[in-house]
């Protein structure tokens, strides 16, 4: 099933900036849910959030590249701890471990292939 980014509407950039400064949980939740929904796909990036700013008459799309999934999940894990979402913390931690393990396997495979070409 295709993941669609969460939608957020704010009246102004000031309101959006205040939400970011206050580390509103909606951002961490949208980021984590988007990444977890995209991990098992072939998508090169996860589309996380579409923010409509009424005063600007603009929509800002937030996405993250696949190679940044693990780091981004790590950055958002503390927000889930703060919210005491411990079951989700376990899902996030497991995803981080799997992403790092897969990245390491890919790196080793590429090194072996490169060495084989040089021999």
VMD Tcl script that builds the backbone (N, CA, C; Angstrom):
set m [mol new atoms 357]
animate dup $m
set s [atomselect $m all]
$s set {name element resname resid chain x y z} {
  {N N UNK 1 A 0.827 -1.180 0.000}
  {CA C UNK 1 A 0.000 0.000 0.000}
  {C C UNK 1 A 0.876 1.249 0.000}
  {N N UNK 2 A 0.566 2.182 -0.853}
  {CA C UNK 2 A 1.357 3.396 -0.990}
  {C C UNK 2 A 1.155 4.297 0.220}
  {N N UNK 3 A 2.261 4.859 0.677}
  {CA C UNK 3 A 2.210 5.791 1.801}
  {C C UNK 3 A 1.978 7.201 1.287}
  {N N UNK 4 A 1.070 7.906 1.920}
  {CA C UNK 4 A 0.837 9.307 1.596}
  {C C UNK 4 A 1.301 10.156 2.770}
  {N N UNK 5 A 1.957 11.276 2.488}
  {CA C UNK 5 A 2.469 12.102 3.583}
  {C C UNK 5 A 1.338 12.684 4.431}
  {N N UNK 6 A 1.661 12.883 5.697}
  {CA C UNK 6 A 0.714 13.551 6.581}
  {C C UNK 6 A 0.537 14.984 6.085}
  {N N UNK 7 A -0.630 15.540 6.313}
  {CA C UNK 7 A -0.897 16.908 5.896}
  {C C UNK 7 A -1.078 17.777 7.129}
  {N N UNK 8 A -0.470 18.938 7.088}
  {CA C UNK 8 A -0.543 19.887 8.196}
  {C C UNK 8 A -0.833 21.259 7.604}
  {N N UNK 9 A -1.791 21.969 8.179}
  {CA C UNK 9 A -2.111 23.320 7.728}
  {C C UNK 9 A -1.854 24.284 8.870}
  {N N UNK 10 A -1.107 25.340 8.576}
  {CA C UNK 10 A -0.846 26.398 9.554}
  {C C UNK 10 A -1.201 27.729 8.918}
  {N N UNK 11 A -1.456 28.713 9.756}
  {CA C UNK 11 A -1.841 30.026 9.236}
  {C C UNK 11 A -0.654 30.810 8.709}
  {N N UNK 12 A 0.526 30.627 9.330}
  {CA C UNK 12 A 1.674 31.460 8.948}
  {C C UNK 12 A 2.988 30.712 9.162}
  {N N UNK 13 A 4.042 31.250 8.573}
  {CA C UNK 13 A 5.371 30.688 8.809}
  {C C UNK 13 A 5.769 30.832 10.270}
  {N N UNK 14 A 5.312 31.881 10.917}
  {CA C UNK 14 A 5.606 32.080 12.340}
  {C C UNK 14 A 5.014 30.940 13.168}
  {N N UNK 15 A 3.781 30.559 12.833}
  {CA C UNK 15 A 3.154 29.436 13.540}
  {C C UNK 15 A 3.939 28.152 13.308}
  {N N UNK 16 A 4.358 27.924 12.081}
  {CA C UNK 16 A 5.152 26.745 11.756}
  {C C UNK 16 A 6.475 26.767 12.520}
  {N N UNK 17 A 7.154 27.913 12.518}
  {CA C UNK 17 A 8.423 28.026 13.243}
  {C C UNK 17 A 8.253 27.773 14.726}
  {N N UNK 18 A 7.162 28.251 15.301}
  {CA C UNK 18 A 6.891 28.019 16.715}
  {C C UNK 18 A 6.695 26.527 16.994}
  {N N UNK 19 A 5.992 25.858 16.101}
  {CA C UNK 19 A 5.793 24.408 16.255}
  {C C UNK 19 A 7.131 23.671 16.185}
  {N N UNK 20 A 7.996 24.095 15.270}
  {CA C UNK 20 A 9.316 23.464 15.140}
  {C C UNK 20 A 10.148 23.730 16.389}
  {N N UNK 21 A 10.163 24.981 16.843}
  {CA C UNK 21 A 10.932 25.335 18.044}
  {C C UNK 21 A 10.458 24.554 19.262}
  {N N UNK 22 A 9.144 24.356 19.370}
  {CA C UNK 22 A 8.576 23.623 20.504}
  {C C UNK 22 A 8.628 22.108 20.320}
  {N N UNK 23 A 9.232 21.680 19.221}
  {CA C UNK 23 A 9.378 20.260 18.903}
  {C C UNK 23 A 8.042 19.521 18.982}
  {N N UNK 24 A 7.058 20.097 18.298}
  {CA C UNK 24 A 5.723 19.505 18.259}
  {C C UNK 24 A 5.837 18.048 17.800}
  {N N UNK 25 A 5.193 17.162 18.529}
  {CA C UNK 25 A 5.303 15.723 18.272}
  {C C UNK 25 A 4.794 15.332 16.890}
  {N N UNK 26 A 3.932 16.152 16.302}
  {CA C UNK 26 A 3.404 15.808 14.973}
  {C C UNK 26 A 4.520 15.645 13.948}
  {N N UNK 27 A 5.602 16.409 14.096}
  {CA C UNK 27 A 6.712 16.292 13.158}
  {C C UNK 27 A 7.412 14.945 13.309}
  {N N UNK 28 A 7.774 14.586 14.534}
  {CA C UNK 28 A 8.448 13.308 14.766}
  {C C UNK 28 A 7.549 12.151 14.328}
  {N N UNK 29 A 6.273 12.228 14.657}
  {CA C UNK 29 A 5.336 11.157 14.301}
  {C C UNK 29 A 5.232 11.011 12.786}
  {N N UNK 30 A 5.118 12.123 12.075}
  {CA C UNK 30 A 5.013 12.077 10.611}
  {C C UNK 30 A 6.282 11.530 9.979}
  {N N UNK 31 A 7.422 11.936 10.508}
  {CA C UNK 31 A 8.714 11.476 9.989}
  {C C UNK 31 A 8.861 9.969 10.189}
  {N N UNK 32 A 8.640 9.519 11.409}
  {CA C UNK 32 A 8.816 8.099 11.723}
  {C C UNK 32 A 7.821 7.242 10.948}
  {N N UNK 33 A 6.555 7.634 10.946}
  {CA C UNK 33 A 5.546 6.840 10.230}
  {C C UNK 33 A 5.858 6.768 8.741}
  {N N UNK 34 A 6.306 7.875 8.162}
  {CA C UNK 34 A 6.645 7.885 6.745}
  {C C UNK 34 A 7.803 6.970 6.417}
  {N N UNK 35 A 8.832 7.002 7.251}
  {CA C UNK 35 A 10.000 6.137 7.022}
  {C C UNK 35 A 9.622 4.675 7.198}
  {N N UNK 36 A 8.929 4.363 8.289}
  {CA C UNK 36 A 8.568 2.962 8.538}
  {C C UNK 36 A 7.657 2.416 7.436}
  {N N UNK 37 A 6.824 3.261 6.861}
  {CA C UNK 37 A 5.936 2.818 5.779}
  {C C UNK 37 A 6.682 2.639 4.464}
  {N N UNK 38 A 7.867 3.222 4.357}
  {CA C UNK 38 A 8.613 3.199 3.100}
  {C C UNK 38 A 9.772 2.211 3.121}
  {N N UNK 39 A 10.186 1.763 4.279}
  {CA C UNK 39 A 11.367 0.898 4.405}
  {C C UNK 39 A 11.311 -0.307 3.477}
  {N N UNK 40 A 10.189 -0.982 3.443}
  {CA C UNK 40 A 10.089 -2.228 2.675}
  {C C UNK 40 A 9.635 -2.020 1.231}
  {N N UNK 41 A 9.828 -0.814 0.705}
  {CA C UNK 41 A 9.485 -0.526 -0.683}
  {C C UNK 41 A 10.769 -0.242 -1.458}
  {N N UNK 42 A 10.629 -0.005 -2.737}
  {CA C UNK 42 A 11.781 0.365 -3.562}
  {C C UNK 42 A 11.897 1.872 -3.740}
  {N N UNK 43 A 11.092 2.617 -3.024}
  {CA C UNK 43 A 11.102 4.078 -3.150}
  {C C UNK 43 A 12.458 4.631 -2.714}
  {N N UNK 44 A 13.023 5.573 -3.470}
  {CA C UNK 44 A 14.318 6.151 -3.107}
  {C C UNK 44 A 14.246 7.130 -1.944}
  {N N UNK 45 A 13.030 7.595 -1.627}
  {CA C UNK 45 A 12.861 8.497 -0.495}
  {C C UNK 45 A 11.471 8.340 0.084}
  {N N UNK 46 A 11.327 8.810 1.309}
  {CA C UNK 46 A 10.032 8.777 1.980}
  {C C UNK 46 A 9.457 10.182 1.977}
  {N N UNK 47 A 8.229 10.305 1.526}
  {CA C UNK 47 A 7.530 11.578 1.571}
  {C C UNK 47 A 6.805 11.645 2.905}
  {N N UNK 48 A 7.185 12.616 3.724}
  {CA C UNK 48 A 6.784 12.607 5.119}
  {C C UNK 48 A 5.647 13.547 5.472}
  {N N UNK 49 A 5.700 14.735 4.930}
  {CA C UNK 49 A 4.787 15.762 5.404}
  {C C UNK 49 A 4.536 16.786 4.309}
  {N N UNK 50 A 3.289 17.186 4.162}
  {CA C UNK 50 A 2.922 18.282 3.266}
  {C C UNK 50 A 2.367 19.386 4.161}
  {N N UNK 51 A 3.088 20.489 4.228}
  {CA C UNK 51 A 2.703 21.582 5.122}
  {C C UNK 51 A 2.133 22.730 4.288}
  {N N UNK 52 A 0.870 23.027 4.512}
  {CA C UNK 52 A 0.226 24.149 3.822}
  {C C UNK 52 A 0.303 25.371 4.735}
  {N N UNK 53 A 0.893 26.439 4.206}
  {CA C UNK 53 A 1.009 27.691 4.952}
  {C C UNK 53 A 0.049 28.687 4.305}
  {N N UNK 54 A -1.055 28.956 4.984}
  {CA C UNK 54 A -2.117 29.784 4.409}
  {C C UNK 54 A -1.646 31.184 4.020}
  {N N UNK 55 A -0.861 31.845 4.884}
  {CA C UNK 55 A -0.436 33.215 4.601}
  {C C UNK 55 A 0.466 33.306 3.377}
  {N N UNK 56 A 1.141 32.214 3.062}
  {CA C UNK 56 A 2.049 32.172 1.918}
  {C C UNK 56 A 1.373 31.594 0.675}
  {N N UNK 57 A 0.183 31.015 0.896}
  {CA C UNK 57 A -0.506 30.299 -0.176}
  {C C UNK 57 A 0.447 29.288 -0.832}
  {N N UNK 58 A 1.141 28.560 0.051}
  {CA C UNK 58 A 2.163 27.614 -0.421}
  {C C UNK 58 A 2.065 26.304 0.343}
  {N N UNK 59 A 2.564 25.261 -0.306}
  {CA C UNK 59 A 2.656 23.947 0.320}
  {C C UNK 59 A 4.117 23.526 0.282}
  {N N UNK 60 A 4.637 23.125 1.418}
  {CA C UNK 60 A 6.022 22.660 1.533}
  {C C UNK 60 A 6.005 21.158 1.752}
  {N N UNK 61 A 6.683 20.435 0.872}
  {CA C UNK 61 A 6.770 18.974 0.983}
  {C C UNK 61 A 8.068 18.607 1.673}
  {N N UNK 62 A 7.966 17.748 2.667}
  {CA C UNK 62 A 9.129 17.298 3.423}
  {C C UNK 62 A 9.361 15.823 3.101}
  {N N UNK 63 A 10.597 15.499 2.726}
  {CA C UNK 63 A 10.941 14.111 2.414}
  {C C UNK 63 A 12.340 13.816 2.957}
  {N N UNK 64 A 12.684 12.535 2.976}
  {CA C UNK 64 A 14.018 12.115 3.411}
  {C C UNK 64 A 14.491 10.995 2.485}
  {N N UNK 65 A 15.769 11.072 2.094}
  {CA C UNK 65 A 16.343 10.037 1.219}
  {C C UNK 65 A 16.571 8.748 2.002}
  {N N UNK 66 A 16.478 7.649 1.285}
  {CA C UNK 66 A 16.627 6.324 1.897}
  {C C UNK 66 A 17.934 6.189 2.687}
  {N N UNK 67 A 19.027 6.719 2.154}
  {CA C UNK 67 A 20.304 6.583 2.855}
  {C C UNK 67 A 20.342 7.348 4.180}
  {N N UNK 68 A 19.357 8.197 4.418}
  {CA C UNK 68 A 19.284 8.955 5.668}
  {C C UNK 68 A 18.232 8.415 6.634}
  {N N UNK 69 A 17.582 7.303 6.283}
  {CA C UNK 69 A 16.519 6.762 7.131}
  {C C UNK 69 A 17.000 6.472 8.551}
  {N N UNK 70 A 18.094 5.725 8.701}
  {CA C UNK 70 A 18.547 5.315 10.038}
  {C C UNK 70 A 18.869 6.537 10.894}
  {N N UNK 71 A 19.634 7.460 10.345}
  {CA C UNK 71 A 20.018 8.654 11.101}
  {C C UNK 71 A 18.783 9.479 11.487}
  {N N UNK 72 A 17.839 9.602 10.580}
  {CA C UNK 72 A 16.636 10.382 10.852}
  {C C UNK 72 A 15.795 9.711 11.932}
  {N N UNK 73 A 15.686 8.391 11.888}
  {CA C UNK 73 A 14.968 7.679 12.946}
  {C C UNK 73 A 15.662 7.874 14.292}
  {N N UNK 74 A 16.993 7.822 14.299}
  {CA C UNK 74 A 17.736 8.043 15.538}
  {C C UNK 74 A 17.462 9.430 16.109}
  {N N UNK 75 A 17.380 10.422 15.245}
  {CA C UNK 75 A 17.130 11.791 15.690}
  {C C UNK 75 A 15.722 11.961 16.263}
  {N N UNK 76 A 14.790 11.150 15.802}
  {CA C UNK 76 A 13.406 11.288 16.253}
  {C C UNK 76 A 13.036 10.362 17.399}
  {N N UNK 77 A 13.863 9.385 17.697}
  {CA C UNK 77 A 13.595 8.460 18.800}
  {C C UNK 77 A 13.407 9.178 20.144}
  {N N UNK 78 A 14.210 10.182 20.483}
  {CA C UNK 78 A 14.008 10.867 21.768}
  {C C UNK 78 A 12.619 11.493 21.932}
  {N N UNK 79 A 12.005 11.896 20.836}
  {CA C UNK 79 A 10.656 12.468 20.917}
  {C C UNK 79 A 9.657 11.401 21.347}
  {N N UNK 80 A 9.847 10.180 20.865}
  {CA C UNK 80 A 8.958 9.084 21.255}
  {C C UNK 80 A 9.195 8.687 22.707}
  {N N UNK 81 A 10.429 8.766 23.144}
  {CA C UNK 81 A 10.729 8.487 24.551}
  {C C UNK 81 A 10.057 9.540 25.428}
  {N N UNK 82 A 10.174 10.813 25.037}
  {CA C UNK 82 A 9.560 11.911 25.792}
  {C C UNK 82 A 8.041 11.722 25.893}
  {N N UNK 83 A 7.434 11.224 24.828}
  {CA C UNK 83 A 5.981 11.005 24.804}
  {C C UNK 83 A 5.585 9.667 25.433}
  {N N UNK 84 A 6.586 8.916 25.889}
  {CA C UNK 84 A 6.384 7.608 26.513}
  {C C UNK 84 A 5.681 6.615 25.584}
  {N N UNK 85 A 6.051 6.675 24.303}
  {CA C UNK 85 A 5.532 5.758 23.283}
  {C C UNK 85 A 6.509 4.584 23.164}
  {N N UNK 86 A 6.585 3.773 24.218}
  {CA C UNK 86 A 7.637 2.775 24.317}
  {C C UNK 86 A 7.517 1.644 23.296}
  {N N UNK 87 A 6.300 1.239 22.950}
  {CA C UNK 87 A 6.156 0.195 21.929}
  {C C UNK 87 A 6.676 0.696 20.583}
  {N N UNK 88 A 6.384 1.954 20.275}
  {CA C UNK 88 A 6.891 2.538 19.029}
  {C C UNK 88 A 8.405 2.702 19.097}
  {N N UNK 89 A 8.931 2.985 20.285}
  {CA C UNK 89 A 10.383 3.090 20.452}
  {C C UNK 89 A 11.055 1.787 20.038}
  {N N UNK 90 A 10.478 0.659 20.421}
  {CA C UNK 90 A 11.035 -0.648 20.070}
  {C C UNK 90 A 10.992 -0.836 18.551}
  {N N UNK 91 A 9.876 -0.473 17.915}
  {CA C UNK 91 A 9.777 -0.573 16.443}
  {C C UNK 91 A 10.838 0.288 15.768}
  {N N UNK 92 A 11.020 1.489 16.281}
  {CA C UNK 92 A 12.008 2.407 15.706}
  {C C UNK 92 A 13.402 1.849 15.878}
  {N N UNK 93 A 13.725 1.372 17.084}
  {CA C UNK 93 A 15.054 0.822 17.357}
  {C C UNK 93 A 15.338 -0.387 16.468}
  {N N UNK 94 A 14.348 -1.243 16.288}
  {CA C UNK 94 A 14.509 -2.414 15.428}
  {C C UNK 94 A 14.758 -1.982 13.982}
  {N N UNK 95 A 14.008 -0.996 13.526}
  {CA C UNK 95 A 14.193 -0.502 12.159}
  {C C UNK 95 A 15.591 0.089 11.978}
  {N N UNK 96 A 16.067 0.830 12.966}
  {CA C UNK 96 A 17.411 1.411 12.900}
  {C C UNK 96 A 18.458 0.308 12.769}
  {N N UNK 97 A 18.329 -0.722 13.609}
  {CA C UNK 97 A 19.275 -1.845 13.568}
  {C C UNK 97 A 19.264 -2.518 12.198}
  {N N UNK 98 A 18.073 -2.771 11.664}
  {CA C UNK 98 A 17.958 -3.430 10.363}
  {C C UNK 98 A 18.532 -2.566 9.246}
  {N N UNK 99 A 18.256 -1.279 9.288}
  {CA C UNK 99 A 18.788 -0.376 8.263}
  {C C UNK 99 A 20.310 -0.336 8.295}
  {N N UNK 100 A 20.868 -0.268 9.490}
  {CA C UNK 100 A 22.329 -0.218 9.607}
  {C C UNK 100 A 22.945 -1.541 9.167}
  {N N UNK 101 A 22.303 -2.644 9.520}
  {CA C UNK 101 A 22.797 -3.964 9.123}
  {C C UNK 101 A 22.754 -4.110 7.602}
  {N N UNK 102 A 21.658 -3.691 6.988}
  {CA C UNK 102 A 21.528 -3.759 5.527}
  {C C UNK 102 A 22.544 -2.860 4.846}
  {N N UNK 103 A 22.785 -1.694 5.401}
  {CA C UNK 103 A 23.764 -0.764 4.840}
  {C C UNK 103 A 25.158 -1.369 4.896}
  {N N UNK 104 A 25.486 -1.995 6.013}
  {CA C UNK 104 A 26.795 -2.632 6.155}
  {C C UNK 104 A 26.937 -3.778 5.156}
  {N N UNK 105 A 25.901 -4.585 5.003}
  {CA C UNK 105 A 25.942 -5.699 4.042}
  {C C UNK 105 A 26.146 -5.188 2.626}
  {N N UNK 106 A 25.468 -4.105 2.279}
  {CA C UNK 106 A 25.608 -3.515 0.948}
  {C C UNK 106 A 27.026 -3.011 0.735}
  {N N UNK 107 A 27.589 -2.359 1.742}
  {CA C UNK 107 A 28.951 -1.842 1.635}
  {C C UNK 107 A 29.952 -2.982 1.424}
  {N N UNK 108 A 29.805 -4.061 2.171}
  {CA C UNK 108 A 30.716 -5.207 2.048}
  {C C UNK 108 A 30.580 -5.836 0.663}
  {N N UNK 109 A 29.344 -6.012 0.199}
  {CA C UNK 109 A 29.115 -6.577 -1.136}
  {C C UNK 109 A 29.777 -5.722 -2.201}
  {N N UNK 110 A 29.621 -4.405 -2.105}
  {CA C UNK 110 A 30.233 -3.500 -3.078}
  {C C UNK 110 A 31.754 -3.555 -3.031}
  {N N UNK 111 A 32.317 -3.685 -1.832}
  {CA C UNK 111 A 33.775 -3.802 -1.705}
  {C C UNK 111 A 34.276 -5.082 -2.343}
  {N N UNK 112 A 33.553 -6.180 -2.127}
  {CA C UNK 112 A 33.937 -7.468 -2.709}
  {C C UNK 112 A 33.866 -7.391 -4.228}
  {N N UNK 113 A 32.817 -6.792 -4.767}
  {CA C UNK 113 A 32.677 -6.640 -6.210}
  {C C UNK 113 A 33.819 -5.781 -6.781}
  {N N UNK 114 A 34.138 -4.699 -6.098}
  {CA C UNK 114 A 35.207 -3.809 -6.555}
  {C C UNK 114 A 36.550 -4.525 -6.530}
  {N N UNK 115 A 36.795 -5.325 -5.494}
  {CA C UNK 115 A 38.039 -6.077 -5.393}
  {C C UNK 115 A 38.148 -7.106 -6.507}
  {N N UNK 116 A 37.000 -7.749 -6.816}
  {CA C UNK 116 A 36.969 -8.737 -7.882}
  {C C UNK 116 A 37.301 -8.121 -9.251}
  {N N UNK 117 A 36.888 -6.907 -9.476}
  {CA C UNK 117 A 37.171 -6.235 -10.733}
  {C C UNK 117 A 38.650 -5.856 -10.847}
  {N N UNK 118 A 39.261 -5.617 -9.713}
  {CA C UNK 118 A 40.682 -5.205 -9.691}
  {C C UNK 118 A 41.641 -6.380 -9.774}
  {N N UNK 119 A 41.138 -7.590 -9.519}
  {CA C UNK 119 A 42.029 -8.774 -9.546}
  {C C UNK 119 A 42.259 -9.289 -10.947}
}
mol reanalyze $m
mol bondsrecalc $m
mol representation Tube
mol addrep $m
